[in-house]
Amino acid sequence: MSIHPLAPTLISQNASQVHVDQVKTIWNDEFWENPWEKGGLAVIGVFITTVLLLMLFAIVFGLFHPTEDNP
């Protein structure tokens, strides 16, 4: 009986995939436990929101010019 030549490779790939999934799960859990990382995420979110609101402000008030009566 012969074993397929790729069998050890497939087994090691499956084992490494399980390990990667475990590392991702552990990292994800640790990320939400650290308050500094949550704070950093909040700061990034506020920064992106501010930039988008400033762009919206510039677009809205750049398109609608105030009406002025010229004598």
All heavy atoms as TSV, in Angstrom:
chain	resi	resn	atom	element	x	y	z
A	1	MET	N	N	0.840	-1.166	0.000
A	1	MET	CA	C	0.000	0.000	0.000
A	1	MET	C	C	0.894	1.241	0.000
A	1	MET	O	O	1.782	1.383	0.806
A	1	MET	CB	C	-0.877	-0.036	1.251
A	1	MET	CG	C	-1.754	1.147	1.388
A	1	MET	SD	S	-2.858	0.836	2.783
A	1	MET	CE	C	-3.067	2.465	3.299
A	2	SER	N	N	0.634	2.138	-0.923
A	2	SER	CA	C	1.457	3.349	-0.975
A	2	SER	C	C	0.622	4.561	-0.541
A	2	SER	O	O	-0.575	4.624	-0.770
A	2	SER	CB	C	1.993	3.559	-2.384
A	2	SER	OG	O	0.929	3.865	-3.251
A	3	ILE	N	N	1.296	5.484	0.060
A	3	ILE	CA	C	0.652	6.713	0.508
A	3	ILE	C	C	0.896	7.781	-0.542
A	3	ILE	O	O	1.963	7.849	-1.144
A	3	ILE	CB	C	1.231	7.156	1.865
A	3	ILE	CG1	C	0.935	6.088	2.914
A	3	ILE	CG2	C	0.681	8.497	2.288
A	3	ILE	CD1	C	1.544	6.383	4.253
A	4	HIS	N	N	-0.090	8.592	-0.741
A	4	HIS	CA	C	0.018	9.666	-1.728
A	4	HIS	C	C	1.199	10.570	-1.367
A	4	HIS	O	O	1.405	10.894	-0.197
A	4	HIS	CB	C	-1.294	10.468	-1.744
A	4	HIS	CG	C	-1.407	11.377	-2.921
A	4	HIS	ND1	N	-0.893	12.636	-2.910
A	4	HIS	CD2	C	-1.949	11.192	-4.151
A	4	HIS	CE1	C	-1.124	13.214	-4.078
A	4	HIS	NE2	N	-1.766	12.344	-4.849
A	5	PRO	N	N	1.995	11.009	-2.346
A	5	PRO	CA	C	3.182	11.804	-2.031
A	5	PRO	C	C	2.859	13.160	-1.393
A	5	PRO	O	O	3.689	13.738	-0.709
A	5	PRO	CB	C	3.875	11.997	-3.372
A	5	PRO	CG	C	2.888	11.629	-4.411
A	5	PRO	CD	C	1.888	10.728	-3.777
A	6	LEU	N	N	1.658	13.681	-1.583
A	6	LEU	CA	C	1.314	14.978	-1.000
A	6	LEU	C	C	0.646	14.857	0.368
A	6	LEU	O	O	0.280	15.860	0.955
A	6	LEU	CB	C	0.391	15.748	-1.936
A	6	LEU	CG	C	0.994	16.187	-3.269
A	6	LEU	CD1	C	-0.066	16.878	-4.107
A	6	LEU	CD2	C	2.182	17.089	-3.055
A	7	ALA	N	N	0.489	13.627	0.864
A	7	ALA	CA	C	-0.213	13.424	2.127
A	7	ALA	C	C	0.430	14.187	3.291
A	7	ALA	O	O	-0.270	14.863	4.037
A	7	ALA	CB	C	-0.319	11.943	2.443
A	8	PRO	N	N	1.746	14.131	3.500
A	8	PRO	CA	C	2.307	14.898	4.623
A	8	PRO	C	C	2.098	16.404	4.457
A	8	PRO	O	O	1.855	17.121	5.421
A	8	PRO	CB	C	3.794	14.555	4.589
A	8	PRO	CG	C	3.886	13.287	3.834
A	8	PRO	CD	C	2.734	13.300	2.865
A	9	THR	N	N	2.151	16.886	3.235
A	9	THR	CA	C	1.949	18.308	2.989
A	9	THR	C	C	0.520	18.707	3.333
A	9	THR	O	O	0.296	19.735	3.971
A	9	THR	CB	C	2.234	18.635	1.510
A	9	THR	OG1	O	3.531	18.180	1.182
A	9	THR	CG2	C	2.131	20.115	1.265
A	10	LEU	N	N	-0.449	17.896	2.921
A	10	LEU	CA	C	-1.841	18.216	3.214
A	10	LEU	C	C	-2.113	18.179	4.708
A	10	LEU	O	O	-2.823	19.033	5.240
A	10	LEU	CB	C	-2.767	17.240	2.481
A	10	LEU	CG	C	-2.759	17.334	0.953
A	10	LEU	CD1	C	-3.596	16.209	0.363
A	10	LEU	CD2	C	-3.286	18.677	0.500
A	11	ILE	N	N	-1.530	17.211	5.394
A	11	ILE	CA	C	-1.723	17.114	6.842
A	11	ILE	C	C	-1.103	18.326	7.525
A	11	ILE	O	O	-1.704	18.936	8.400
A	11	ILE	CB	C	-1.128	15.794	7.380
A	11	ILE	CG1	C	-1.952	14.613	6.864
A	11	ILE	CG2	C	-1.082	15.799	8.902
A	11	ILE	CD1	C	-1.341	13.270	7.148
A	12	SER	N	N	0.103	18.709	7.112
A	12	SER	CA	C	0.753	19.861	7.755
A	12	SER	C	C	0.010	21.151	7.432
A	12	SER	O	O	-0.062	22.060	8.265
A	12	SER	CB	C	2.216	19.958	7.331
A	12	SER	OG	O	2.306	20.235	5.946
A	13	GLN	N	N	-0.578	21.259	6.226
A	13	GLN	CA	C	-1.343	22.463	5.894
A	13	GLN	C	C	-2.595	22.550	6.761
A	13	GLN	O	O	-2.946	23.626	7.235
A	13	GLN	CB	C	-1.734	22.462	4.415
A	13	GLN	CG	C	-0.598	22.809	3.494
A	13	GLN	CD	C	-1.001	22.728	2.030
A	13	GLN	OE1	O	-2.072	22.232	1.709
A	13	GLN	NE2	N	-0.139	23.207	1.159
A	14	ASN	N	N	-3.269	21.439	6.970
A	14	ASN	CA	C	-4.457	21.445	7.813
A	14	ASN	C	C	-4.094	21.798	9.250
A	14	ASN	O	O	-4.798	22.552	9.910
A	14	ASN	CB	C	-5.165	20.090	7.766
A	14	ASN	CG	C	-5.867	19.866	6.437
A	14	ASN	OD1	O	-6.160	20.816	5.726
A	14	ASN	ND2	N	-6.102	18.614	6.107
A	15	ALA	N	N	-2.981	21.244	9.739
A	15	ALA	CA	C	-2.548	21.544	11.106
A	15	ALA	C	C	-2.174	23.010	11.232
A	15	ALA	O	O	-2.511	23.661	12.227
A	15	ALA	CB	C	-1.371	20.657	11.482
A	16	SER	N	N	-1.500	23.564	10.229
A	16	SER	CA	C	-1.115	24.975	10.309
A	16	SER	C	C	-2.340	25.868	10.192
A	16	SER	O	O	-2.398	26.925	10.810
A	16	SER	CB	C	-0.090	25.323	9.231
A	16	SER	OG	O	-0.672	25.216	7.944
A	17	GLN	N	N	-3.337	25.460	9.421
A	17	GLN	CA	C	-4.562	26.246	9.300
A	17	GLN	C	C	-5.299	26.288	10.629
A	17	GLN	O	O	-5.804	27.325	11.030
A	17	GLN	CB	C	-5.468	25.674	8.201
A	17	GLN	CG	C	-6.735	26.471	7.978
A	17	GLN	CD	C	-6.464	27.883	7.489
A	17	GLN	OE1	O	-5.507	28.124	6.780
A	17	GLN	NE2	N	-7.295	28.810	7.891
A	18	VAL	N	N	-5.338	25.162	11.327
A	18	VAL	CA	C	-5.977	25.129	12.644
A	18	VAL	C	C	-5.218	26.047	13.590
A	18	VAL	O	O	-5.813	26.813	14.345
A	18	VAL	CB	C	-6.019	23.681	13.196
A	18	VAL	CG1	C	-6.416	23.674	14.660
A	18	VAL	CG2	C	-6.964	22.847	12.367
A	19	HIS	N	N	-3.892	26.027	13.519
A	19	HIS	CA	C	-3.081	26.887	14.378
A	19	HIS	C	C	-3.333	28.356	14.061
A	19	HIS	O	O	-3.474	29.176	14.972
A	19	HIS	CB	C	-1.598	26.552	14.206
A	19	HIS	CG	C	-0.696	27.420	15.015
A	19	HIS	ND1	N	-0.644	27.346	16.380
A	19	HIS	CD2	C	0.170	28.387	14.650
A	19	HIS	CE1	C	0.218	28.242	16.827
A	19	HIS	NE2	N	0.726	28.887	15.790
A	20	VAL	N	N	-3.415	28.719	12.799
A	20	VAL	CA	C	-3.678	30.100	12.404
A	20	VAL	C	C	-5.046	30.547	12.899
A	20	VAL	O	O	-5.202	31.667	13.396
A	20	VAL	CB	C	-3.560	30.268	10.870
A	20	VAL	CG1	C	-4.084	31.606	10.414
A	20	VAL	CG2	C	-2.116	30.065	10.431
A	21	ASP	N	N	-6.046	29.688	12.789
A	21	ASP	CA	C	-7.388	30.020	13.278
A	21	ASP	C	C	-7.374	30.256	14.788
A	21	ASP	O	O	-8.030	31.171	15.288
A	21	ASP	CB	C	-8.386	28.922	12.932
A	21	ASP	CG	C	-8.677	28.862	11.435
A	21	ASP	OD1	O	-8.417	29.868	10.745
A	21	ASP	OD2	O	-9.153	27.814	10.984
A	22	GLN	N	N	-6.621	29.418	15.514
A	22	GLN	CA	C	-6.531	29.593	16.964
A	22	GLN	C	C	-5.839	30.900	17.308
A	22	GLN	O	O	-6.266	31.614	18.210
A	22	GLN	CB	C	-5.775	28.425	17.593
A	22	GLN	CG	C	-6.544	27.135	17.598
A	22	GLN	CD	C	-5.709	25.973	18.093
A	22	GLN	OE1	O	-4.490	26.080	18.200
A	22	GLN	NE2	N	-6.365	24.859	18.368
A	23	VAL	N	N	-4.777	31.247	16.566
A	23	VAL	CA	C	-4.050	32.491	16.819
A	23	VAL	C	C	-4.948	33.689	16.529
A	23	VAL	O	O	-4.975	34.653	17.291
A	23	VAL	CB	C	-2.757	32.552	15.976
A	23	VAL	CG1	C	-2.146	33.937	16.020
A	23	VAL	CG2	C	-1.769	31.509	16.454
A	24	LYS	N	N	-5.716	33.632	15.433
A	24	LYS	CA	C	-6.625	34.731	15.104
A	24	LYS	C	C	-7.679	34.902	16.191
A	24	LYS	O	O	-8.007	36.021	16.575
A	24	LYS	CB	C	-7.304	34.485	13.754
A	24	LYS	CG	C	-6.414	34.705	12.570
A	24	LYS	CD	C	-7.176	34.469	11.286
A	24	LYS	CE	C	-6.296	34.621	10.074
A	24	LYS	NZ	N	-7.020	34.349	8.833
A	25	THR	N	N	-8.217	33.806	16.697
A	25	THR	CA	C	-9.236	33.881	17.740
A	25	THR	C	C	-8.638	34.454	19.017
A	25	THR	O	O	-9.237	35.323	19.649
A	25	THR	CB	C	-9.822	32.484	18.018
A	25	THR	OG1	O	-10.366	31.975	16.807
A	25	THR	CG2	C	-10.893	32.546	19.079
A	26	ILE	N	N	-7.446	34.000	19.383
A	26	ILE	CA	C	-6.799	34.499	20.593
A	26	ILE	C	C	-6.483	35.981	20.435
A	26	ILE	O	O	-6.720	36.773	21.337
A	26	ILE	CB	C	-5.523	33.688	20.891
A	26	ILE	CG1	C	-5.900	32.267	21.308
A	26	ILE	CG2	C	-4.688	34.357	21.969
A	26	ILE	CD1	C	-4.732	31.320	21.383
A	27	TRP	N	N	-5.943	36.382	19.283
A	27	TRP	CA	C	-5.602	37.784	19.065
A	27	TRP	C	C	-6.848	38.652	19.109
A	27	TRP	O	O	-6.833	39.722	19.695
A	27	TRP	CB	C	-4.899	37.948	17.722
A	27	TRP	CG	C	-4.550	39.372	17.446
A	27	TRP	CD1	C	-3.448	40.041	17.866
A	27	TRP	CD2	C	-5.316	40.320	16.703
A	27	TRP	NE1	N	-3.480	41.331	17.446
A	27	TRP	CE2	C	-4.611	41.532	16.724
A	27	TRP	CE3	C	-6.533	40.260	16.032
A	27	TRP	CZ2	C	-5.096	42.665	16.091
A	27	TRP	CZ3	C	-6.998	41.389	15.403
A	27	TRP	CH2	C	-6.281	42.578	15.433
A	28	ASN	N	N	-7.926	38.185	18.503
A	28	ASN	CA	C	-9.175	38.944	18.492
A	28	ASN	C	C	-9.701	39.127	19.906
A	28	ASN	O	O	-10.151	40.207	20.278
A	28	ASN	CB	C	-10.205	38.241	17.616
A	28	ASN	CG	C	-11.413	39.104	17.329
A	28	ASN	OD1	O	-11.378	40.309	17.536
A	28	ASN	ND2	N	-12.471	38.492	16.865
A	29	ASP	N	N	-9.662	38.088	20.704
A	29	ASP	CA	C	-10.123	38.188	22.088
A	29	ASP	C	C	-9.238	39.132	22.895
A	29	ASP	O	O	-9.729	39.930	23.677
A	29	ASP	CB	C	-10.148	36.813	22.755
A	29	ASP	CG	C	-11.203	35.903	22.161
A	29	ASP	OD1	O	-12.135	36.440	21.514
A	29	ASP	OD2	O	-11.092	34.682	22.314
A	30	GLU	N	N	-7.917	39.046	22.703
A	30	GLU	CA	C	-7.000	39.910	23.433
A	30	GLU	C	C	-7.164	41.363	23.011
A	30	GLU	O	O	-6.983	42.270	23.818
A	30	GLU	CB	C	-5.558	39.461	23.215
A	30	GLU	CG	C	-5.212	38.181	23.922
A	30	GLU	CD	C	-3.793	37.735	23.648
A	30	GLU	OE1	O	-3.071	38.457	22.931
A	30	GLU	OE2	O	-3.404	36.672	24.156
A	31	PHE	N	N	-7.480	41.603	21.758
A	31	PHE	CA	C	-7.645	42.972	21.276
A	31	PHE	C	C	-8.754	43.686	22.033
A	31	PHE	O	O	-8.592	44.817	22.459
A	31	PHE	CB	C	-7.962	42.971	19.777
A	31	PHE	CG	C	-8.178	44.348	19.221
A	31	PHE	CD1	C	-7.106	45.134	18.872
A	31	PHE	CD2	C	-9.454	44.856	19.062
A	31	PHE	CE1	C	-7.299	46.408	18.361
A	31	PHE	CE2	C	-9.665	46.123	18.559
A	31	PHE	CZ	C	-8.572	46.901	18.199
A	32	TRP	N	N	-9.881	43.029	22.217
A	32	TRP	CA	C	-11.017	43.679	22.871
A	32	TRP	C	C	-10.843	43.779	24.378
A	32	TRP	O	O	-11.569	44.511	25.039
A	32	TRP	CB	C	-12.316	42.964	22.521
A	32	TRP	CG	C	-12.635	43.143	21.078
A	32	TRP	CD1	C	-12.630	42.173	20.126
A	32	TRP	CD2	C	-12.975	44.367	20.411
A	32	TRP	NE1	N	-12.942	42.717	18.910
A	32	TRP	CE2	C	-13.165	44.056	19.048
A	32	TRP	CE3	C	-13.129	45.678	20.834
A	32	TRP	CZ2	C	-13.518	45.021	18.114
A	32	TRP	CZ3	C	-13.472	46.642	19.896
A	32	TRP	CH2	C	-13.663	46.310	18.557
A	33	GLU	N	N	-9.874	43.067	24.950
A	33	GLU	CA	C	-9.630	43.155	26.386
A	33	GLU	C	C	-8.710	44.328	26.731
A	33	GLU	O	O	-8.703	44.786	27.867
A	33	GLU	CB	C	-9.018	41.859	26.906
A	33	GLU	CG	C	-9.981	40.688	26.873
A	33	GLU	CD	C	-9.319	39.384	27.263
A	33	GLU	OE1	O	-8.117	39.399	27.602
A	33	GLU	OE2	O	-10.001	38.362	27.217
A	34	ASN	N	N	-7.933	44.812	25.780
A	34	ASN	CA	C	-6.968	45.865	26.047
A	34	ASN	C	C	-7.627	47.236	25.854
A	34	ASN	O	O	-8.013	47.589	24.745
A	34	ASN	CB	C	-5.785	45.715	25.103
A	34	ASN	CG	C	-4.639	46.640	25.443
A	34	ASN	OD1	O	-4.799	47.572	26.229
A	34	ASN	ND2	N	-3.493	46.379	24.857
A	35	PRO	N	N	-7.748	48.038	26.913
A	35	PRO	CA	C	-8.427	49.333	26.779
A	35	PRO	C	C	-7.667	50.325	25.901
A	35	PRO	O	O	-8.275	51.185	25.278
A	35	PRO	CB	C	-8.542	49.830	28.218
A	35	PRO	CG	C	-7.524	49.084	28.985
A	35	PRO	CD	C	-7.339	47.775	28.290
A	36	TRP	N	N	-6.345	50.220	25.820
A	36	TRP	CA	C	-5.579	51.145	24.975
A	36	TRP	C	C	-5.886	50.918	23.506
A	36	TRP	O	O	-5.940	51.862	22.715
A	36	TRP	CB	C	-4.082	50.994	25.228
A	36	TRP	CG	C	-3.661	51.644	26.496
A	36	TRP	CD1	C	-3.466	51.032	27.705
A	36	TRP	CD2	C	-3.426	53.028	26.708
A	36	TRP	NE1	N	-3.114	51.952	28.645
A	36	TRP	CE2	C	-3.069	53.192	28.058
A	36	TRP	CE3	C	-3.468	54.144	25.880
A	36	TRP	CZ2	C	-2.765	54.427	28.595
A	36	TRP	CZ3	C	-3.154	55.376	26.422
A	36	TRP	CH2	C	-2.810	55.516	27.757
A	37	GLU	N	N	-6.069	49.672	23.129
A	37	GLU	CA	C	-6.379	49.374	21.734
A	37	GLU	C	C	-7.800	49.801	21.386
A	37	GLU	O	O	-8.060	50.282	20.295
A	37	GLU	CB	C	-6.144	47.894	21.447
A	37	GLU	CG	C	-4.657	47.554	21.490
A	37	GLU	CD	C	-4.380	46.088	21.334
A	37	GLU	OE1	O	-5.335	45.290	21.353
A	37	GLU	OE2	O	-3.203	45.737	21.207
A	38	LYS	N	N	-8.714	49.659	22.324
A	38	LYS	CA	C	-10.077	50.150	22.094
A	38	LYS	C	C	-10.083	51.665	21.973
A	38	LYS	O	O	-10.780	52.229	21.130
A	38	LYS	CB	C	-11.000	49.722	23.237
A	38	LYS	CG	C	-11.429	48.284	23.164
A	38	LYS	CD	C	-12.562	48.042	24.130
A	38	LYS	CE	C	-12.062	47.282	25.313
A	38	LYS	NZ	N	-13.107	46.936	26.265
A	39	GLY	N	N	-9.300	52.335	22.812
A	39	GLY	CA	C	-9.200	53.787	22.737
A	39	GLY	C	C	-8.591	54.243	21.423
A	39	GLY	O	O	-9.035	55.227	20.822
A	40	GLY	N	N	-7.571	53.528	20.969
A	40	GLY	CA	C	-6.962	53.854	19.678
A	40	GLY	C	C	-7.945	53.688	18.541
A	40	GLY	O	O	-7.989	54.503	17.606
A	41	LEU	N	N	-8.743	52.643	18.604
A	41	LEU	CA	C	-9.767	52.427	17.588
A	41	LEU	C	C	-10.805	53.543	17.619
A	41	LEU	O	O	-11.246	54.027	16.569
A	41	LEU	CB	C	-10.429	51.065	17.805
A	41	LEU	CG	C	-11.385	50.573	16.738
A	41	LEU	CD1	C	-10.667	50.411	15.406
A	41	LEU	CD2	C	-12.010	49.265	17.159
A	42	ALA	N	N	-11.161	53.994	18.811
A	42	ALA	CA	C	-12.124	55.095	18.930
A	42	ALA	C	C	-11.541	56.387	18.355
A	42	ALA	O	O	-12.239	57.137	17.660
A	42	ALA	CB	C	-12.509	55.291	20.393
A	43	VAL	N	N	-10.269	56.651	18.617
A	43	VAL	CA	C	-9.627	57.860	18.093
A	43	VAL	C	C	-9.580	57.822	16.573
A	43	VAL	O	O	-9.854	58.825	15.906
A	43	VAL	CB	C	-8.210	58.031	18.691
A	43	VAL	CG1	C	-7.418	59.091	17.958
A	43	VAL	CG2	C	-8.308	58.367	20.166
A	44	ILE	N	N	-9.249	56.680	16.010
A	44	ILE	CA	C	-9.220	56.550	14.554
A	44	ILE	C	C	-10.613	56.775	13.980
A	44	ILE	O	O	-10.782	57.459	12.968
A	44	ILE	CB	C	-8.663	55.168	14.150
A	44	ILE	CG1	C	-7.177	55.093	14.492
A	44	ILE	CG2	C	-8.885	54.891	12.672
A	44	ILE	CD1	C	-6.585	53.704	14.377
A	45	GLY	N	N	-11.629	56.203	14.621
A	45	GLY	CA	C	-13.001	56.397	14.159
A	45	GLY	C	C	-13.437	57.847	14.218
A	45	GLY	O	O	-14.072	58.360	13.287
A	46	VAL	N	N	-13.084	58.542	15.302
A	46	VAL	CA	C	-13.439	59.956	15.421
A	46	VAL	C	C	-12.706	60.780	14.371
A	46	VAL	O	O	-13.281	61.698	13.773
A	46	VAL	CB	C	-13.126	60.470	16.854
A	46	VAL	CG1	C	-13.185	61.985	16.933
A	46	VAL	CG2	C	-14.086	59.847	17.842
A	47	PHE	N	N	-11.450	60.471	14.114
A	47	PHE	CA	C	-10.680	61.192	13.105
A	47	PHE	C	C	-11.302	61.028	11.721
A	47	PHE	O	O	-11.493	62.008	10.987
A	47	PHE	CB	C	-9.225	60.697	13.093
A	47	PHE	CG	C	-8.387	61.344	12.039
A	47	PHE	CD1	C	-7.924	62.634	12.200
A	47	PHE	CD2	C	-8.069	60.655	10.873
A	47	PHE	CE1	C	-7.149	63.243	11.231
A	47	PHE	CE2	C	-7.304	61.247	9.894
A	47	PHE	CZ	C	-6.840	62.549	10.071
A	48	ILE	N	N	-11.637	59.799	11.348
A	48	ILE	CA	C	-12.240	59.548	10.033
A	48	ILE	C	C	-13.590	60.243	9.926
A	48	ILE	O	O	-13.909	60.859	8.899
A	48	ILE	CB	C	-12.364	58.027	9.790
A	48	ILE	CG1	C	-10.973	57.420	9.611
A	48	ILE	CG2	C	-13.244	57.734	8.580
A	48	ILE	CD1	C	-10.958	55.922	9.561
A	49	THR	N	N	-14.396	60.186	10.992
A	49	THR	CA	C	-15.696	60.857	10.988
A	49	THR	C	C	-15.532	62.365	10.834
A	49	THR	O	O	-16.270	63.005	10.070
A	49	THR	CB	C	-16.458	60.538	12.288
A	49	THR	OG1	O	-16.588	59.126	12.403
A	49	THR	CG2	C	-17.819	61.185	12.306
A	50	THR	N	N	-14.558	62.944	11.540
A	50	THR	CA	C	-14.314	64.387	11.447
A	50	THR	C	C	-13.913	64.798	10.045
A	50	THR	O	O	-14.410	65.795	9.503
A	50	THR	CB	C	-13.225	64.801	12.455
A	50	THR	OG1	O	-13.637	64.422	13.762
A	50	THR	CG2	C	-12.970	66.294	12.400
A	51	VAL	N	N	-13.023	64.038	9.440
A	51	VAL	CA	C	-12.582	64.354	8.072
A	51	VAL	C	C	-13.758	64.279	7.102
A	51	VAL	O	O	-13.942	65.163	6.251
A	51	VAL	CB	C	-11.432	63.422	7.631
A	51	VAL	CG1	C	-11.150	63.544	6.150
A	51	VAL	CG2	C	-10.181	63.720	8.444
A	52	LEU	N	N	-14.577	63.255	7.233
A	52	LEU	CA	C	-15.729	63.124	6.341
A	52	LEU	C	C	-16.734	64.259	6.549
A	52	LEU	O	O	-17.289	64.788	5.578
A	52	LEU	CB	C	-16.401	61.765	6.541
A	52	LEU	CG	C	-15.594	60.558	6.064
A	52	LEU	CD1	C	-16.324	59.268	6.423
A	52	LEU	CD2	C	-15.327	60.627	4.576
A	53	LEU	N	N	-16.960	64.647	7.800
A	53	LEU	CA	C	-17.886	65.754	8.064
A	53	LEU	C	C	-17.333	67.080	7.543
A	53	LEU	O	O	-18.092	67.910	7.030
A	53	LEU	CB	C	-18.193	65.845	9.554
A	53	LEU	CG	C	-19.130	64.770	10.082
A	53	LEU	CD1	C	-19.260	64.863	11.602
A	53	LEU	CD2	C	-20.495	64.871	9.429
A	54	LEU	N	N	-16.028	67.298	7.662
A	54	LEU	CA	C	-15.432	68.519	7.118
A	54	LEU	C	C	-15.540	68.554	5.590
A	54	LEU	O	O	-15.794	69.613	5.004
A	54	LEU	CB	C	-13.974	68.645	7.555
A	54	LEU	CG	C	-13.761	69.027	9.021
A	54	LEU	CD1	C	-12.284	68.958	9.370
A	54	LEU	CD2	C	-14.314	70.411	9.303
A	55	MET	N	N	-15.353	67.405	4.971
A	55	MET	CA	C	-15.513	67.343	3.508
A	55	MET	C	C	-16.965	67.633	3.127
A	55	MET	O	O	-17.220	68.375	2.172
A	55	MET	CB	C	-15.075	65.973	2.985
A	55	MET	CG	C	-13.579	65.759	3.045
A	55	MET	SD	S	-13.069	64.082	2.649
A	55	MET	CE	C	-13.708	63.879	1.020
A	56	LEU	N	N	-17.909	67.075	3.853
A	56	LEU	CA	C	-19.322	67.332	3.592
A	56	LEU	C	C	-19.648	68.813	3.785
A	56	LEU	O	O	-20.361	69.412	2.971
A	56	LEU	CB	C	-20.187	66.466	4.512
A	56	LEU	CG	C	-21.696	66.617	4.364
A	56	LEU	CD1	C	-22.127	66.131	2.973
A	56	LEU	CD2	C	-22.412	65.855	5.447
A	57	PHE	N	N	-19.111	69.411	4.838
A	57	PHE	CA	C	-19.309	70.835	5.106
A	57	PHE	C	C	-18.775	71.676	3.945
A	57	PHE	O	O	-19.436	72.616	3.482
A	57	PHE	CB	C	-18.596	71.200	6.412
A	57	PHE	CG	C	-18.740	72.636	6.811
A	57	PHE	CD1	C	-19.874	73.066	7.477
A	57	PHE	CD2	C	-17.737	73.545	6.536
A	57	PHE	CE1	C	-20.005	74.392	7.858
A	57	PHE	CE2	C	-17.855	74.863	6.909
A	57	PHE	CZ	C	-18.988	75.290	7.570
A	58	ALA	N	N	-17.571	71.329	3.472
A	58	ALA	CA	C	-16.966	72.079	2.368
A	58	ALA	C	C	-17.779	71.917	1.089
A	58	ALA	O	O	-17.945	72.881	0.330
A	58	ALA	CB	C	-15.532	71.606	2.140
A	59	ILE	N	N	-18.296	70.753	0.843
A	59	ILE	CA	C	-19.093	70.530	-0.371
A	59	ILE	C	C	-20.409	71.290	-0.294
A	59	ILE	O	O	-20.801	71.981	-1.237
A	59	ILE	CB	C	-19.345	69.022	-0.572
A	59	ILE	CG1	C	-18.044	68.330	-0.962
A	59	ILE	CG2	C	-20.406	68.778	-1.628
A	59	ILE	CD1	C	-18.123	66.816	-0.947
A	60	VAL	N	N	-21.101	71.188	0.831
A	60	VAL	CA	C	-22.413	71.833	0.958
A	60	VAL	C	C	-22.284	73.344	0.873
A	60	VAL	O	O	-22.994	74.002	0.114
A	60	VAL	CB	C	-23.109	71.407	2.271
A	60	VAL	CG1	C	-24.307	72.296	2.566
A	60	VAL	CG2	C	-23.530	69.952	2.191
A	61	PHE	N	N	-21.374	73.923	1.627
A	61	PHE	CA	C	-21.271	75.376	1.639
A	61	PHE	C	C	-20.454	75.910	0.477
A	61	PHE	O	O	-20.421	77.109	0.238
A	61	PHE	CB	C	-20.734	75.863	2.980
A	61	PHE	CG	C	-21.743	75.705	4.067
A	61	PHE	CD1	C	-21.655	74.656	4.972
A	61	PHE	CD2	C	-22.810	76.567	4.167
A	61	PHE	CE1	C	-22.596	74.494	5.961
A	61	PHE	CE2	C	-23.769	76.418	5.153
A	61	PHE	CZ	C	-23.662	75.375	6.053
A	62	GLY	N	N	-19.790	75.047	-0.262
A	62	GLY	CA	C	-19.123	75.473	-1.482
A	62	GLY	C	C	-20.101	75.534	-2.645
A	62	GLY	O	O	-19.931	76.318	-3.582
A	63	LEU	N	N	-21.158	74.733	-2.592
A	63	LEU	CA	C	-22.140	74.714	-3.673
A	63	LEU	C	C	-23.216	75.776	-3.486
A	63	LEU	O	O	-23.729	76.322	-4.449
A	63	LEU	CB	C	-22.806	73.331	-3.751
A	63	LEU	CG	C	-21.912	72.192	-4.220
A	63	LEU	CD1	C	-22.685	70.878	-4.163
A	63	LEU	CD2	C	-21.415	72.438	-5.630
A	64	PHE	N	N	-23.579	76.053	-2.238
A	64	PHE	CA	C	-24.646	77.008	-1.967
A	64	PHE	C	C	-24.040	78.341	-1.525
A	64	PHE	O	O	-23.676	78.522	-0.374
A	64	PHE	CB	C	-25.585	76.473	-0.875
A	64	PHE	CG	C	-26.225	75.181	-1.240
A	64	PHE	CD1	C	-25.988	74.040	-0.493
A	64	PHE	CD2	C	-27.064	75.090	-2.337
A	64	PHE	CE1	C	-26.584	72.835	-0.830
A	64	PHE	CE2	C	-27.660	73.888	-2.674
A	64	PHE	CZ	C	-27.415	72.758	-1.926
A	65	HIS	N	N	-23.902	79.237	-2.462
A	65	HIS	CA	C	-23.338	80.544	-2.152
A	65	HIS	C	C	-24.424	81.423	-1.542
A	65	HIS	O	O	-25.590	81.349	-1.937
A	65	HIS	CB	C	-22.791	81.193	-3.418
A	65	HIS	CG	C	-21.699	80.418	-4.045
A	65	HIS	ND1	N	-20.451	80.311	-3.500
A	65	HIS	CD2	C	-21.656	79.680	-5.191
A	65	HIS	CE1	C	-19.681	79.546	-4.264
A	65	HIS	NE2	N	-20.413	79.148	-5.297
A	66	PRO	N	N	-24.048	82.256	-0.607
A	66	PRO	CA	C	-25.063	83.153	-0.040
A	66	PRO	C	C	-25.524	84.175	-1.087
A	66	PRO	O	O	-24.761	84.603	-1.943
A	66	PRO	CB	C	-24.327	83.833	1.108
A	66	PRO	CG	C	-22.886	83.705	0.801
A	66	PRO	CD	C	-22.753	82.438	-0.004
A	67	THR	N	N	-26.787	84.494	-1.032
A	67	THR	CA	C	-27.314	85.487	-1.974
A	67	THR	C	C	-27.020	86.878	-1.447
A	67	THR	O	O	-27.302	87.210	-0.290
A	67	THR	CB	C	-28.821	85.305	-2.153
A	67	THR	OG1	O	-29.441	85.410	-0.883
A	67	THR	CG2	C	-29.126	83.959	-2.763
A	68	GLU	N	N	-26.409	87.675	-2.268
A	68	GLU	CA	C	-26.064	89.035	-1.882
A	68	GLU	C	C	-26.719	89.998	-2.875
A	68	GLU	O	O	-26.722	89.746	-4.074
A	68	GLU	CB	C	-24.572	89.244	-1.889
A	68	GLU	CG	C	-23.832	88.411	-0.868
A	68	GLU	CD	C	-22.320	88.644	-0.920
A	68	GLU	OE1	O	-21.877	89.537	-1.655
A	68	GLU	OE2	O	-21.602	87.906	-0.220
A	69	ASP	N	N	-27.272	91.075	-2.352
A	69	ASP	CA	C	-27.851	92.086	-3.224
A	69	ASP	C	C	-26.763	93.115	-3.538
A	69	ASP	O	O	-26.280	93.815	-2.652
A	69	ASP	CB	C	-29.027	92.796	-2.529
A	69	ASP	CG	C	-30.171	91.832	-2.325
A	69	ASP	OD1	O	-30.294	90.890	-3.135
A	69	ASP	OD2	O	-30.942	92.001	-1.367
A	70	ASN	N	N	-26.374	93.187	-4.802
A	70	ASN	CA	C	-25.376	94.160	-5.214
A	70	ASN	C	C	-26.073	95.435	-5.663
A	70	ASN	O	O	-26.934	95.388	-6.544
A	70	ASN	CB	C	-24.521	93.599	-6.367
A	70	ASN	CG	C	-23.616	92.496	-5.880
A	70	ASN	OD1	O	-23.226	92.465	-4.727
A	70	ASN	ND2	N	-23.301	91.567	-6.780
A	71	PRO	N	N	-25.707	96.575	-5.090
A	71	PRO	CA	C	-26.381	97.824	-5.501
A	71	PRO	C	C	-25.967	98.308	-6.862
A	71	PRO	O	O	-25.094	97.990	-7.483
A	71	PRO	CB	C	-25.968	98.838	-4.440
A	71	PRO	CG	C	-24.852	98.225	-3.671
A	71	PRO	CD	C	-24.807	96.779	-4.004
